[in-house]
């Protein structure tokens, strides 16, 4: 399997980004650590890109020190432009933690895709299937739109209007926890809770088996705070 080196990185308490890369499979190799407490090291790995608010991460996953290499799979949405991996340390140990990152690339992406279709669906008219799927797979792109909203204490605010093109939503909180909901009733209770986001946290609106929620998104906090968001819509 062809792997290409993406770089060597120190895992610190701040997000560290790789260079932009178009890939979905990544292999993490840990430089040897001699300290006995090395297996307590904890970190986060995520997809990331830079926008007007700084670094936006999503699809976060946990990882830790291992003697063996570890493979992570991420789906990079089409249309974002620059996609990177990001790493951040979650433990408070002073042990130096360094990793090498590689990404997998296909030597013949078209043949790989045809082989996948053939093995998945059997002996079928591949040309007809691919022509039928092509507009759905490759036409259009995801357009990110970012914004920031101030929340007053116990005052619901409409964060976003309904959007049938919504494909992904990332919300970032600051000093206070925030509740996202479809709406709030007269007693300030959520009609349907979408997500409870801790303070100083990046959260991606979860997907259900029918896709992401595309209606109005309201937010409330128990104290005054600011939240920012990035909504990805199909173009």
MDAnalysis code that builds the backbone (N, CA, C; Angstrom):
import MDAnalysis as mda
import numpy as np

u = mda.Universe.empty(705, n_residues=235, atom_resindex=np.repeat(np.arange(235), 3), trajectory=True)
u.add_TopologyAttr("name", ["N", "CA", "C"] * 235)
u.add_TopologyAttr("resid", np.arange(1, 236))
u.add_TopologyAttr("resname", ["UNK", "UNK", "UNK", "UNK", "UNK", "UNK", "UNK", "UNK", "UNK", "UNK", "UNK", "UNK", "UNK", "UNK", "UNK", "UNK", "UNK", "UNK", "UNK", "UNK", "UNK", "UNK", "UNK", "UNK", "UNK", "UNK", "UNK", "UNK", "UNK", "UNK", "UNK", "UNK", "UNK", "UNK", "UNK", "UNK", "UNK", "UNK", "UNK", "UNK", "UNK", "UNK", "UNK", "UNK", "UNK", "UNK", "UNK", "UNK", "UNK", "UNK", "UNK", "UNK", "UNK", "UNK", "UNK", "UNK", "UNK", "UNK", "UNK", "UNK", "UNK", "UNK", "UNK", "UNK", "UNK", "UNK", "UNK", "UNK", "UNK", "UNK", "UNK", "UNK", "UNK", "UNK", "UNK", "UNK", "UNK", "UNK", "UNK", "UNK", "UNK", "UNK", "UNK", "UNK", "UNK", "UNK", "UNK", "UNK", "UNK", "UNK", "UNK", "UNK", "UNK", "UNK", "UNK", "UNK", "UNK", "UNK", "UNK", "UNK", "UNK", "UNK", "UNK", "UNK", "UNK", "UNK", "UNK", "UNK", "UNK", "UNK", "UNK", "UNK", "UNK", "UNK", "UNK", "UNK", "UNK", "UNK", "UNK", "UNK", "UNK", "UNK", "UNK", "UNK", "UNK", "UNK", "UNK", "UNK", "UNK", "UNK", "UNK", "UNK", "UNK", "UNK", "UNK", "UNK", "UNK", "UNK", "UNK", "UNK", "UNK", "UNK", "UNK", "UNK", "UNK", "UNK", "UNK", "UNK", "UNK", "UNK", "UNK", "UNK", "UNK", "UNK", "UNK", "UNK", "UNK", "UNK", "UNK", "UNK", "UNK", "UNK", "UNK", "UNK", "UNK", "UNK", "UNK", "UNK", "UNK", "UNK", "UNK", "UNK", "UNK", "UNK", "UNK", "UNK", "UNK", "UNK", "UNK", "UNK", "UNK", "UNK", "UNK", "UNK", "UNK", "UNK", "UNK", "UNK", "UNK", "UNK", "UNK", "UNK", "UNK", "UNK", "UNK", "UNK", "UNK", "UNK", "UNK", "UNK", "UNK", "UNK", "UNK", "UNK", "UNK", "UNK", "UNK", "UNK", "UNK", "UNK", "UNK", "UNK", "UNK", "UNK", "UNK", "UNK", "UNK", "UNK", "UNK", "UNK", "UNK", "UNK", "UNK", "UNK", "UNK", "UNK", "UNK", "UNK", "UNK", "UNK", "UNK", "UNK", "UNK", "UNK", "UNK"])
u.atoms.positions = np.array([
    [0.848, -1.194, 0.000],
    [0.000, 0.000, 0.000],
    [0.882, 1.242, 0.000],
    [0.569, 2.219, -0.861],
    [1.412, 3.415, -0.938],
    [1.075, 4.420, 0.156],
    [2.032, 4.680, 1.015],
    [1.872, 5.685, 2.060],
    [2.897, 6.786, 1.825],
    [2.489, 8.017, 2.097],
    [3.397, 9.154, 1.938],
    [3.463, 9.928, 3.247],
    [4.659, 10.342, 3.607],
    [4.866, 11.047, 4.872],
    [4.258, 12.440, 4.815],
    [3.468, 12.767, 5.834],
    [2.853, 14.086, 5.947],
    [3.653, 15.003, 6.856],
    [4.374, 14.415, 7.817],
    [5.205, 15.231, 8.685],
    [5.374, 14.624, 10.063],
    [6.243, 15.252, 10.852],
    [6.478, 14.878, 12.250],
    [5.966, 16.017, 13.122],
    [5.215, 15.679, 14.173],
    [4.540, 16.700, 14.963],
    [4.660, 16.394, 16.455],
    [4.802, 17.467, 17.242],
    [4.725, 17.366, 18.698],
    [3.265, 17.576, 19.109],
    [2.777, 16.735, 20.018],
    [1.417, 16.875, 20.530],
    [1.465, 17.804, 21.740],
    [0.868, 18.989, 21.606],
    [0.886, 20.002, 22.657],
    [-0.548, 20.330, 23.072],
    [-0.684, 21.300, 23.977],
    [-2.003, 21.677, 24.471],
    [-2.759, 22.593, 23.516],
    [-2.133, 22.970, 22.408],
    [-2.786, 23.778, 21.383],
    [-2.926, 22.960, 20.103],
    [-3.925, 23.285, 19.320],
    [-4.121, 22.571, 18.064],
    [-2.941, 22.795, 17.131],
    [-2.423, 21.714, 16.582],
    [-1.364, 21.756, 15.582],
    [-1.917, 21.207, 14.277],
    [-1.764, 21.981, 13.189],
    [-2.311, 21.576, 11.905],
    [-1.231, 21.033, 10.987],
    [-1.610, 20.034, 10.195],
    [-0.735, 19.570, 9.127],
    [-0.925, 20.476, 7.914],
    [-0.122, 20.271, 6.914],
    [-0.364, 20.964, 5.648],
    [-1.643, 20.401, 5.026],
    [-2.319, 21.161, 4.159],
    [-3.527, 20.640, 3.510],
    [-3.228, 19.370, 2.719],
    [-4.163, 18.439, 2.757],
    [-3.955, 17.163, 2.077],
    [-5.306, 16.612, 1.638],
    [-5.339, 15.960, 0.489],
    [-6.550, 15.299, 0.012],
    [-6.386, 13.801, 0.237],
    [-6.897, 13.334, 1.342],
    [-6.771, 11.922, 1.704],
    [-7.833, 11.592, 2.736],
    [-8.075, 10.296, 2.929],
    [-9.063, 9.856, 3.909],
    [-8.505, 8.844, 4.901],
    [-7.377, 8.215, 4.566],
    [-6.738, 7.263, 5.470],
    [-5.411, 7.826, 5.950],
    [-5.202, 7.792, 7.270],
    [-3.988, 8.342, 7.865],
    [-3.405, 7.329, 8.850],
    [-2.088, 7.238, 8.859],
    [-1.400, 6.320, 9.768],
    [-0.551, 7.131, 10.735],
    [-0.733, 6.857, 12.028],
    [-0.005, 7.548, 13.088],
    [1.035, 6.602, 13.674],
    [2.289, 7.049, 13.695],
    [3.369, 6.295, 14.325],
    [3.919, 7.130, 15.477],
    [4.071, 6.504, 16.639],
    [4.540, 7.210, 17.825],
    [6.040, 6.989, 18.012],
    [6.768, 8.091, 18.224],
    [8.174, 7.949, 18.577],
    [8.264, 7.337, 19.976],
    [9.228, 6.474, 20.167],
    [9.327, 5.703, 21.402],
    [9.487, 6.608, 22.613],
    [8.703, 6.318, 23.652],
    [8.780, 7.035, 24.927],
    [9.199, 6.045, 26.003],
    [10.197, 6.405, 26.795],
    [10.732, 5.485, 27.793],
    [10.013, 5.578, 29.137],
    [9.393, 6.717, 29.420],
    [8.727, 6.880, 30.713],
    [7.610, 5.848, 30.885],
    [7.447, 5.377, 32.126],
    [6.472, 4.311, 32.399],
    [5.029, 4.785, 32.286],
    [4.794, 6.094, 32.416],
    [3.419, 6.605, 32.372],
    [2.989, 6.999, 30.960],
    [3.691, 6.520, 29.949],
    [3.406, 6.921, 28.569],
    [2.012, 6.505, 28.103],
    [1.474, 5.428, 28.673],
    [0.174, 4.943, 28.212],
    [-0.988, 5.769, 28.768],
    [-0.675, 6.746, 29.616],
    [-1.706, 7.649, 30.112],
    [-1.850, 8.882, 29.227],
    [-1.007, 9.010, 28.217],
    [-1.083, 10.161, 27.326],
    [-2.367, 10.095, 26.501],
    [-3.082, 11.215, 26.458],
    [-4.341, 11.279, 25.720],
    [-4.341, 12.507, 24.817],
    [-4.911, 12.329, 23.634],
    [-4.973, 13.439, 22.696],
    [-6.220, 13.371, 21.836],
    [-6.423, 14.420, 21.047],
    [-7.536, 14.482, 20.100],
    [-6.976, 14.665, 18.698],
    [-7.593, 13.999, 17.742],
    [-7.254, 14.153, 16.338],
    [-8.542, 14.516, 15.613],
    [-8.462, 15.461, 14.689],
    [-9.675, 15.956, 14.043],
    [-9.365, 16.452, 12.641],
    [-10.421, 16.624, 11.872],
    [-10.295, 17.361, 10.626],
    [-10.326, 18.843, 10.960],
    [-9.693, 19.656, 10.137],
    [-9.613, 21.076, 10.458],
    [-9.423, 21.911, 9.199],
    [-9.818, 23.169, 9.319],
    [-9.502, 24.162, 8.298],
    [-9.470, 25.526, 8.980],
    [-8.888, 26.499, 8.316],
    [-8.792, 27.846, 8.858],
    [-9.864, 28.728, 8.231],
    [-10.530, 29.533, 9.095],
    [-11.484, 30.511, 8.598],
    [-11.258, 31.815, 9.336],
    [-12.217, 32.735, 9.243],
    [-12.041, 34.058, 9.846],
    [-11.984, 34.007, 11.367],
    [-12.428, 32.896, 11.967],
    [-12.402, 32.761, 13.420],
    [-11.150, 32.027, 13.909],
    [-10.297, 31.607, 12.979],
    [-9.096, 30.863, 13.354],
    [-9.176, 29.442, 12.853],
    [-8.948, 28.492, 13.737],
    [-8.966, 27.079, 13.368],
    [-10.321, 26.466, 13.719],
    [-10.962, 25.864, 12.751],
    [-12.211, 25.138, 12.977],
    [-11.938, 23.645, 12.862],
    [-12.297, 22.901, 13.897],
    [-12.112, 21.446, 13.885],
    [-13.471, 20.760, 13.912],
    [-13.528, 19.568, 13.339],
    [-14.754, 18.777, 13.374],
    [-14.395, 17.312, 13.196],
    [-15.364, 16.457, 13.465],
    [-15.145, 15.007, 13.402],
    [-14.012, 14.592, 14.349],
    [-14.045, 15.137, 15.570],
    [-12.979, 14.873, 16.538],
    [-12.979, 13.422, 17.011],
    [-11.775, 12.876, 17.191],
    [-11.608, 11.525, 17.709],
    [-10.513, 11.534, 18.770],
    [-10.577, 10.578, 19.696],
    [-9.561, 10.439, 20.736],
    [-8.477, 9.463, 20.289],
    [-7.260, 9.699, 20.754],
    [-6.198, 8.720, 20.554],
    [-5.195, 8.852, 21.685],
    [-4.351, 7.828, 21.843],
    [-3.346, 7.827, 22.895],
    [-2.058, 7.209, 22.399],
    [-1.060, 7.193, 23.278],
    [0.225, 6.603, 22.901],
    [0.073, 5.106, 22.696],
    [0.719, 4.602, 21.633],
    [0.705, 3.171, 21.347],
    [2.081, 2.760, 20.863],
    [2.433, 1.507, 21.130],
    [3.690, 0.979, 20.593],
    [3.576, 0.718, 19.092],
    [2.384, 0.350, 18.650],
    [2.162, 0.064, 17.238],
    [1.555, 1.278, 16.543],
    [1.629, 1.274, 15.229],
    [1.006, 2.345, 14.456],
    [-0.517, 2.192, 14.501],
    [-1.212, 3.274, 14.203],
    [-2.673, 3.281, 14.253],
    [-3.204, 4.010, 13.024],
    [-4.271, 3.485, 12.447],
    [-4.837, 4.077, 11.237],
    [-6.173, 4.736, 11.568],
    [-6.344, 5.974, 11.098],
    [-7.592, 6.715, 11.267],
    [-8.189, 6.992, 9.895],
    [-9.513, 6.944, 9.838],
    [-10.207, 7.258, 8.594],
    [-11.071, 8.490, 8.800],
    [-10.937, 9.466, 7.902],
    [-11.752, 10.670, 7.920],
    [-12.337, 10.888, 6.528],
    [-13.591, 11.344, 6.494],
    [-14.187, 11.722, 5.221],
    [-14.061, 13.227, 5.073],
    [-13.318, 13.668, 4.073],
    [-13.179, 15.098, 3.826],
    [-14.296, 15.555, 2.900],
    [-15.196, 16.439, 3.348],
    [-16.289, 16.902, 2.485],
    [-15.759, 17.602, 1.239],
    [-16.390, 17.321, 0.117],
    [-15.997, 17.955, -1.138],
    [-16.332, 19.438, -1.087],
    [-15.437, 20.280, -1.590],
    [-15.732, 21.692, -1.746],
    [-15.151, 22.606, -0.697],
    [-14.574, 22.057, 0.375],
    [-13.999, 22.924, 1.398],
    [-12.735, 23.609, 0.921],
    [-12.035, 23.018, 0.001],
    [-10.791, 23.614, -0.490],
    [-9.605, 23.026, 0.222],
    [-9.222, 23.619, 1.344],
    [-8.064, 23.129, 2.088],
    [-8.521, 22.314, 3.295],
    [-8.043, 21.088, 3.370],
    [-8.368, 20.201, 4.480],
    [-7.070, 19.794, 5.161],
    [-7.061, 19.816, 6.467],
    [-5.878, 19.426, 7.228],
    [-6.286, 18.489, 8.351],
    [-5.297, 17.826, 8.934],
    [-5.495, 17.137, 10.198],
    [-5.013, 18.051, 11.313],
    [-5.618, 17.913, 12.475],
    [-5.211, 18.707, 13.631],
    [-5.043, 17.787, 14.835],
    [-4.067, 18.120, 15.680],
    [-3.777, 17.316, 16.869],
    [-3.742, 18.228, 18.087],
    [-4.219, 17.702, 19.227],
    [-4.189, 18.468, 20.466],
    [-4.046, 17.517, 21.639],
    [-3.320, 17.946, 22.633],
    [-3.092, 17.125, 23.824],
    [-4.208, 17.360, 24.836],
    [-4.679, 16.273, 25.468],
    [-5.754, 16.367, 26.449],
    [-5.295, 16.036, 27.864],
    [-4.088, 15.502, 28.014],
    [-3.589, 15.187, 29.357],
    [-2.685, 16.321, 29.834],
    [-2.288, 16.264, 31.100],
    [-1.453, 17.316, 31.684],
    [-0.034, 16.838, 31.966],
    [0.339, 15.715, 31.402],
    [1.685, 15.183, 31.605],
    [2.726, 16.064, 30.918],
    [3.941, 16.069, 31.462],
    [5.042, 16.814, 30.858],
    [5.898, 15.940, 29.948],
    [5.460, 14.717, 29.735],
    [6.195, 13.806, 28.862],
    [6.134, 14.322, 27.425],
    [7.278, 14.395, 26.761],
    [7.323, 14.828, 25.367],
    [6.709, 13.758, 24.476],
    [5.776, 14.176, 23.641],
    [5.018, 13.247, 22.809],
    [5.151, 13.683, 21.355],
    [5.713, 12.811, 20.535],
    [5.978, 13.151, 19.137],
    [5.476, 12.028, 18.234],
    [4.863, 12.403, 17.129],
    [4.303, 11.411, 16.209],
    [4.741, 11.697, 14.776],
    [4.703, 10.657, 13.971],
    [4.888, 10.794, 12.525],
    [3.566, 10.443, 11.858],
    [3.143, 11.266, 10.909],
    [1.857, 11.081, 10.246],
    [2.082, 10.775, 8.768],
    [1.404, 9.746, 8.292],
    [1.441, 9.390, 6.876],
    [0.012, 9.361, 6.338],
    [-0.139, 9.592, 5.056],
    [-1.452, 9.458, 4.437],
    [-1.379, 8.474, 3.284],
    [-2.501, 7.794, 3.055],
    [-2.581, 6.792, 1.994],
    [-3.063, 7.449, 0.714],
    [-2.416, 7.140, -0.380],
    [-2.872, 7.647, -1.672],
    [-3.000, 6.486, -2.645],
    [-3.966, 6.610, -3.523],
    [-4.211, 5.560, -4.506],
    [-3.334, 5.786, -5.728],
    [-2.715, 4.734, -6.213],
    [-1.907, 4.846, -7.418],
    [-2.777, 4.911, -8.668],
    [-4.011, 4.454, -8.552],
    [-4.949, 4.529, -9.678],
    [-6.356, 4.655, -9.114],
    [-6.742, 5.885, -8.800],
    [-8.012, 6.123, -8.113],
    [-9.213, 5.665, -8.933],
    [-9.171, 5.855, -10.246],
    [-10.314, 5.468, -11.070],
    [-10.530, 3.959, -11.051],
    [-9.455, 3.197, -11.212],
    [-9.586, 1.740, -11.182],
    [-10.054, 1.254, -9.819],
    [-9.543, 1.883, -8.743],
    [-9.965, 1.499, -7.400],
    [-11.466, 1.700, -7.219],
    [-11.974, 2.819, -7.733],
    [-13.401, 3.104, -7.593],
    [-14.237, 2.103, -8.387],
    [-13.808, 1.782, -9.613],
    [-14.527, 0.808, -10.426],
    [-14.528, -0.566, -9.767],
    [-13.387, -0.949, -9.187],
    [-13.300, -2.243, -8.506],
    [-14.236, -2.296, -7.307],
    [-14.331, -1.167, -6.581],
    [-15.234, -1.109, -5.431],
    [-16.686, -1.302, -5.873],
    [-17.109, -0.595, -6.921],
    [-18.481, -0.722, -7.413],
    [-18.765, -2.155, -7.856],
    [-17.780, -2.758, -8.562],
    [-17.962, -4.115, -9.066],
    [-18.105, -5.120, -7.924],
    [-17.257, -4.992, -6.909],
    [-17.305, -5.935, -5.788],
    [-18.538, -5.721, -4.927],
    [-19.008, -4.472, -4.860],
    [-20.169, -4.160, -4.016],
    [-21.481, -4.594, -4.660],
    [-21.613, -4.384, -5.977],
    [-22.898, -4.612, -6.634],
    [-22.884, -5.753, -7.649],
    [-21.726, -6.387, -7.854],
    [-21.675, -7.521, -8.770],
    [-21.480, -7.106, -10.212],
    [-21.783, -8.026, -11.117],
    [-21.556, -7.807, -12.544],
    [-22.699, -6.978, -13.126],
    [-22.511, -5.661, -13.143],
    [-23.559, -4.753, -13.607],
    [-22.980, -3.820, -14.655],
    [-23.837, -2.989, -15.218],
    [-23.412, -2.012, -16.214],
    [-22.717, -0.854, -15.509],
    [-21.402, -0.976, -15.330],
    [-20.664, 0.039, -14.582],
    [-20.744, 1.402, -15.242],
    [-20.645, 1.436, -16.551],
    [-20.652, 2.728, -17.240],
    [-21.956, 3.466, -16.994],
    [-23.074, 2.733, -17.082],
    [-24.362, 3.366, -16.846],
    [-24.527, 3.820, -15.411],
    [-24.069, 2.990, -14.472],
    [-24.173, 3.349, -13.057],
    [-23.354, 4.595, -12.752],
    [-22.111, 4.634, -13.228],
    [-21.235, 5.768, -12.929],
    [-21.775, 7.046, -13.548],
    [-22.319, 6.961, -14.779],
    [-22.888, 8.146, -15.404],
    [-24.094, 8.644, -14.615],
    [-24.863, 7.707, -14.053],
    [-26.028, 8.101, -13.262],
    [-25.623, 8.722, -11.937],
    [-24.548, 8.193, -11.330],
    [-24.106, 8.695, -10.033],
    [-23.286, 9.968, -10.142],
    [-22.663, 10.204, -11.271],
    [-21.686, 11.289, -11.389],
    [-22.230, 12.645, -10.947],
    [-23.434, 13.060, -11.407],
    [-23.916, 14.371, -10.973],
    [-24.092, 14.462, -9.471],
    [-24.498, 13.351, -8.829],
    [-24.720, 13.381, -7.383],
    [-23.401, 13.393, -6.612],
    [-22.395, 12.740, -7.175],
    [-21.125, 12.634, -6.464],
    [-20.244, 13.859, -6.647],
    [-20.291, 14.483, -7.807],
    [-19.270, 15.469, -8.122],
    [-19.794, 16.854, -8.489],
    [-21.084, 17.018, -8.738],
    [-21.574, 18.348, -9.048],
    [-21.817, 19.102, -7.751],
    [-21.546, 20.407, -7.779],
    [-21.747, 21.228, -6.598],
    [-20.648, 21.065, -5.575],
    [-20.783, 21.802, -4.457],
    [-19.787, 21.736, -3.403],
    [-20.424, 22.212, -2.112],
    [-19.684, 22.103, -1.024],
    [-20.154, 22.614, 0.261],
    [-19.628, 24.021, 0.457],
    [-20.528, 24.935, 0.779],
    [-20.164, 26.337, 0.977],
    [-20.237, 26.650, 2.467],
    [-19.104, 27.004, 3.109],
    [-19.135, 27.344, 4.534],
    [-19.515, 28.809, 4.755],
    [-20.424, 29.053, 5.685],
    [-20.791, 30.409, 6.087],
    [-20.633, 30.494, 7.600],
    [-19.869, 31.481, 8.063],
    [-19.583, 31.617, 9.492],
    [-20.257, 32.860, 10.058],
    [-20.538, 32.820, 11.351],
    [-21.131, 33.959, 12.028],
    [-20.904, 33.879, 13.526],
    [-21.278, 34.940, 14.229],
    [-21.133, 34.991, 15.689],
    [-22.372, 35.640, 16.280],
    [-22.838, 35.122, 17.418],
    [-24.061, 35.596, 18.053],
    [-23.803, 35.809, 19.541],
    [-24.341, 36.905, 20.073],
    [-24.256, 37.160, 21.515],
    [-25.521, 36.644, 22.182],
    [-25.358, 35.860, 23.231],
    [-26.483, 35.336, 23.996],
    [-26.571, 36.063, 25.328],
    [-27.765, 36.559, 25.660],
    [-28.015, 37.121, 26.976],
    [-28.529, 36.024, 27.906],
    [-28.466, 36.280, 29.196],
    [-28.854, 35.272, 30.177],
    [-30.304, 34.845, 29.968],
    [-30.516, 33.537, 29.773],
    [-31.844, 32.931, 29.670],
    [-32.720, 33.584, 28.596],
    [-32.097, 34.023, 27.506],
    [-32.833, 34.618, 26.391],
    [-32.591, 33.786, 25.131],
    [-33.586, 33.023, 24.672],
    [-33.383, 32.229, 23.460],
    [-33.124, 33.122, 22.249],
    [-32.210, 32.691, 21.409],
    [-31.863, 33.422, 20.185],
    [-31.869, 32.441, 19.021],
    [-32.466, 32.879, 17.909],
    [-32.429, 32.034, 16.714],
    [-31.049, 32.142, 16.077],
    [-30.336, 31.034, 16.102],
    [-28.981, 31.006, 15.558],
    [-29.003, 30.905, 14.040],
    [-29.867, 30.044, 13.501],
    [-29.944, 29.829, 12.058],
    [-31.389, 29.591, 11.638],
    [-31.718, 30.064, 10.446],
    [-33.013, 29.754, 9.854],
    [-32.977, 28.362, 9.241],
    [-34.136, 27.851, 8.892],
    [-34.195, 26.547, 8.233],
    [-33.418, 26.589, 6.920],
    [-32.744, 25.501, 6.601],
    [-31.894, 25.441, 5.406],
    [-31.888, 24.005, 4.892],
    [-32.614, 23.754, 3.788],
    [-32.695, 22.389, 3.261],
    [-31.380, 21.947, 2.636],
    [-30.459, 22.874, 2.432],
    [-29.154, 22.516, 1.888],
    [-28.107, 22.239, 2.948],
    [-28.482, 22.355, 4.232],
    [-27.501, 22.170, 5.304],
    [-26.962, 20.739, 5.304],
    [-25.623, 20.640, 5.301],
    [-24.962, 19.346, 5.330],
    [-24.141, 19.135, 6.599],
    [-23.739, 20.234, 7.237],
    [-22.908, 20.127, 8.445],
    [-23.004, 21.446, 9.201],
    [-22.940, 21.373, 10.524],
    [-22.978, 22.573, 11.356],
    [-22.016, 22.402, 12.521],
    [-21.079, 23.338, 12.642],
    [-20.114, 23.338, 13.740],
    [-20.357, 24.580, 14.586],
    [-20.542, 24.409, 15.893],
    [-20.798, 25.518, 16.813],
    [-19.694, 25.561, 17.853],
    [-19.182, 26.780, 18.117],
    [-18.094, 26.967, 19.075],
    [-18.582, 27.848, 20.226],
    [-18.440, 27.354, 21.461],
    [-18.825, 28.128, 22.635],
    [-17.601, 28.781, 23.264],
    [-17.852, 29.778, 24.121],
    [-16.748, 30.429, 24.849],
    [-16.862, 30.083, 26.329],
    [-17.218, 31.048, 27.162],
    [-17.140, 30.814, 28.600],
    [-18.330, 30.153, 29.247],
    [-19.402, 29.876, 28.487],
    [-20.601, 29.288, 29.079],
    [-21.105, 28.126, 28.234],
    [-21.744, 27.173, 28.903],
    [-22.384, 26.072, 28.184],
    [-23.614, 26.597, 27.445],
    [-23.953, 25.954, 26.343],
    [-25.061, 26.402, 25.492],
    [-25.923, 25.197, 25.115],
    [-27.228, 25.410, 25.044],
    [-28.157, 24.386, 24.569],
    [-28.679, 24.801, 23.200],
    [-28.595, 23.899, 22.232],
    [-29.191, 24.110, 20.915],
    [-30.492, 23.322, 20.844],
    [-31.515, 23.936, 20.258],
    [-32.819, 23.279, 20.179],
    [-33.561, 23.728, 18.932],
    [-34.636, 22.988, 18.620],
    [-35.478, 23.382, 17.486],
    [-36.265, 24.648, 17.811],
    [-36.556, 24.851, 19.088],
    [-37.242, 26.046, 19.590],
    [-37.303, 25.926, 21.108],
    [-37.740, 27.001, 21.777],
    [-37.925, 26.987, 23.228],
    [-39.344, 27.455, 23.538],
    [-39.991, 26.815, 24.542],
    [-41.357, 27.199, 24.893],
    [-41.363, 28.367, 25.875],
    [-42.556, 28.689, 26.400],
    [-42.700, 29.856, 27.276],
    [-41.917, 29.722, 28.573],
    [-41.655, 28.486, 29.007],
    [-40.893, 28.272, 30.239],
    [-39.404, 28.053, 29.966],
    [-38.979, 28.388, 28.741],
    [-37.573, 28.297, 28.322],
    [-37.073, 26.859, 28.240],
    [-38.002, 25.915, 28.099],
    [-37.609, 24.523, 27.912],
    [-37.493, 24.213, 26.418],
    [-36.483, 23.425, 26.029],
    [-36.338, 23.083, 24.610],
    [-37.535, 22.272, 24.116],
    [-38.029, 22.608, 22.929],
    [-39.059, 21.777, 22.306],
    [-38.449, 20.433, 21.924],
    [-37.335, 20.482, 21.205],
    [-36.518, 19.302, 20.931],
    [-35.059, 19.715, 21.074],
    [-34.340, 19.076, 21.974],
    [-32.925, 19.397, 22.172],
    [-32.091, 18.804, 21.040],
    [-31.298, 19.658, 20.417],
    [-30.392, 19.203, 19.360],
    [-29.021, 18.840, 19.907],
    [-28.528, 19.658, 20.837],
    [-27.186, 19.417, 21.379],
    [-26.995, 20.261, 22.630],
    [-26.299, 19.690, 23.624],
    [-25.854, 20.433, 24.800],
    [-24.342, 20.562, 24.701],
    [-23.858, 21.804, 24.571],
    [-22.444, 22.038, 24.284],
    [-21.762, 22.627, 25.518],
    [-20.714, 22.000, 26.033],
    [-19.993, 22.549, 27.183],
    [-19.318, 23.876, 26.836],
    [-18.866, 24.582, 27.862],
    [-18.132, 25.831, 27.649],
    [-16.799, 25.559, 26.962],
    [-16.374, 26.518, 26.139],
    [-15.074, 26.446, 25.456],
    [-14.917, 25.137, 24.682],
    [-15.896, 24.895, 23.819],
    [-15.925, 23.598, 23.131],
    [-16.400, 23.792, 21.698],
    [-15.845, 22.987, 20.803],
    [-16.313, 22.914, 19.415],
    [-17.205, 21.688, 19.274],
    [-18.402, 21.865, 18.756],
    [-19.323, 20.739, 18.628],
    [-19.917, 20.705, 17.228],
    [-20.001, 19.506, 16.691],
    [-20.627, 19.309, 15.379],
    [-22.019, 18.737, 15.583],
    [-23.027, 19.371, 14.970],
    [-24.397, 18.893, 15.100],
    [-24.478, 17.457, 14.600],
    [-24.964, 16.543, 15.426],
    [-24.928, 15.120, 15.052],
    [-25.854, 14.796, 13.888],
    [-25.493, 13.747, 13.155],
    [-26.303, 13.247, 12.051],
    [-27.217, 12.132, 12.565],
    [-28.422, 12.069, 12.041],
    [-29.318, 10.948, 12.334],
    [-29.316, 10.010, 11.134],
    [-30.120, 8.964, 11.208],
    [-30.166, 8.021, 10.085],
    [-30.855, 8.596, 8.859],
    [-31.453, 9.777, 8.993],
    [-32.055, 10.444, 7.830],
    [-31.294, 11.712, 7.464],
    [-30.133, 11.902, 8.049],
    [-29.323, 13.071, 7.724],
    [-29.342, 14.104, 8.827],
    [-28.749, 15.253, 8.556],
    [-28.647, 16.311, 9.554],
    [-29.964, 17.086, 9.649],
    [-30.273, 17.604, 10.835],
    [-31.446, 18.452, 11.038],
    [-31.293, 19.730, 10.218],
    [-32.350, 20.111, 9.481],
    [-32.267, 21.244, 8.565],
    [-33.254, 22.357, 8.891],
    [-33.894, 22.270, 10.060],
    [-34.830, 23.316, 10.457],
    [-34.139, 24.454, 11.193],
    [-34.954, 25.304, 11.844],
    [-34.404, 26.420, 12.616],
    [-33.572, 25.899, 13.786],
    [-32.502, 26.612, 14.096],
    [-31.644, 26.269, 15.233],
    [-31.665, 27.436, 16.209],
    [-32.106, 27.168, 17.438],
    [-32.152, 28.172, 18.494],
    [-31.119, 27.833, 19.562],
    [-30.671, 28.865, 20.274],
    [-29.649, 28.677, 21.309],
    [-30.031, 29.435, 22.571],
    [-29.605, 28.900, 23.722],
    [-29.829, 29.565, 25.003],
    [-28.672, 29.245, 25.931],
    [-28.360, 30.190, 26.835],
    [-27.304, 30.001, 27.837],
    [-27.779, 30.563, 29.163],
    [-27.275, 30.018, 30.260],
    [-27.690, 30.462, 31.594],
    [-27.004, 31.755, 32.005],
    [-25.951, 32.145, 31.289],
    [-25.259, 33.408, 31.527],
    [-24.912, 34.031, 30.177],
    [-24.615, 35.323, 30.194],
    [-24.257, 36.015, 28.950],
    [-22.977, 35.429, 28.357],
    [-22.991, 35.200, 27.058],
    [-21.831, 34.602, 26.396],
    [-21.919, 34.839, 24.896],
    [-20.861, 34.516, 24.191],
    [-20.833, 34.582, 22.731],
    [-20.623, 33.185, 22.173],
    [-21.272, 32.898, 21.062],
    [-21.012, 31.653, 20.347],
    [-20.805, 31.973, 18.874],
    [-20.024, 31.162, 18.203],
    [-19.814, 31.308, 16.765],
    [-20.165, 29.994, 16.089],
    [-20.386, 30.062, 14.802],
    [-20.808, 28.865, 14.075],
    [-20.277, 28.902, 12.651],
    [-20.196, 27.714, 12.055],
    [-19.926, 27.571, 10.625],
    [-20.910, 26.547, 10.079],
    [-21.734, 26.995, 9.148],
    [-22.726, 26.128, 8.513],
    [-22.252, 25.783, 7.105],
    [-22.266, 24.495, 6.773],
    [-21.861, 24.035, 5.451],
    [-23.113, 23.652, 4.669],
    [-23.318, 24.309, 3.538],
    [-24.506, 24.063, 2.732],
    [-24.123, 23.570, 1.350],
    [-24.970, 22.705, 0.795],
    [-24.747, 22.221, -0.563],
    [-24.992, 23.357, -1.537],
    [-24.071, 23.500, -2.469],
    [-24.156, 24.597, -3.427],
    [-25.112, 24.234, -4.543],
])
